[in-house]
Amino acid sequence: TPAECGIDEYNQRTLSSREDLDLAHILKEWRATRQALIALLKKMPEDKFGESLIVPWGQKGSAAEMIEVFIDHEEDHTRDLEEWLKDPRQPLRKAGN
């Protein structure tokens, strides 16, 4: 799985490998990845959403549960960004994130 060394290690490795990318590039990749995911989910038979699988962070779960985690995760980051936009001089990353 992408996070076989743990989600924190995966996040740190991913972040450090992307620090030098400009915002336009990051947004382009984010949009493309999001569209690819949506396309895959649309093709997935409805009965498969509840089947057990290994999720990216290495645990067993279902596609439906994984989607819920991604939604919560995105909402957390949205709140963090909204807070940061109030004062962009503050660090964007919080301790432990």
C-alpha positions in Angstrom: 0.0 0.0 0.0 1.2 3.6 -0.5 1.5 4.0 3.3 3.2 0.7 4.2 5.6 2.6 6.5 2.7 4.4 8.2 0.6 7.3 7.2 2.8 9.9 8.9 5.9 8.6 7.1 4.0 8.6 3.8 2.7 12.1 4.3 6.2 13.4 5.2 7.8 11.7 2.2 5.1 12.9 -0.2 5.3 16.5 1.2 9.1 16.7 1.0 9.2 15.4 -2.6 6.7 18.1 -3.7 7.8 21.2 -1.7 9.4 22.8 -4.8 6.3 22.5 -7.0 4.4 25.7 -7.8 0.7 26.1 -6.9 -0.4 25.9 -10.6 1.3 22.5 -11.0 -0.1 21.2 -7.7 -3.6 22.3 -8.6 -3.3 20.7 -12.0 -2.3 17.4 -10.5 -4.9 17.6 -7.8 -7.7 18.2 -10.4 -6.4 15.4 -12.7 -6.2 12.9 -9.8 -9.7 13.9 -8.6 -11.2 13.4 -12.0 -9.5 10.0 -12.4 -10.8 8.9 -9.1 -14.4 10.1 -10.0 -14.2 8.2 -13.3 -13.1 5.0 -11.5 -15.8 5.3 -8.9 -18.4 5.8 -11.6 -17.3 2.6 -13.3 -17.3 0.6 -10.1 -20.3 -1.7 -9.7 -22.5 -0.6 -6.7 -22.2 -4.0 -5.0 -18.4 -3.6 -4.8 -18.5 -0.5 -2.6 -19.1 -2.7 0.5 -16.5 -5.4 -0.2 -13.5 -5.7 2.0 -10.1 -4.5 0.6 -6.8 -3.1 1.7 -7.1 0.7 1.9 -4.1 2.9 1.1 -3.1 3.2 4.7 -2.8 -0.5 5.0 -5.9 -1.5 7.0 -8.9 -3.5 5.8 -11.9 -1.6 4.9 -14.4 -1.0 2.1 -14.4 1.5 -0.7 -17.4 3.2 1.0 -15.4 3.6 4.2 -12.3 4.8 2.3 -14.4 7.5 0.6 -15.8 8.6 4.0 -12.2 8.9 5.3 -11.2 10.9 2.2 -14.2 13.3 2.7 -13.3 13.9 6.3 -9.6 14.3 5.4 -10.4 16.9 2.7 -12.7 18.8 5.1 -10.0 18.9 7.7 -7.5 20.4 5.2 -10.2 22.9 3.9 -10.7 24.2 7.5 -6.9 24.4 7.9 -6.5 26.4 4.7 -9.5 28.7 5.6 -7.8 29.4 8.9 -4.4 30.0 7.3 -6.0 32.4 4.7 -7.0 34.7 7.6 -3.3 35.3 8.3 -0.9 33.8 5.6 2.1 34.8 7.6 1.4 32.0 10.0 2.8 28.5 9.3 0.4 26.4 7.2 1.5 23.1 8.8 0.4 22.4 12.3 2.6 20.4 14.7 1.9 16.7 14.1 0.4 17.2 10.6 
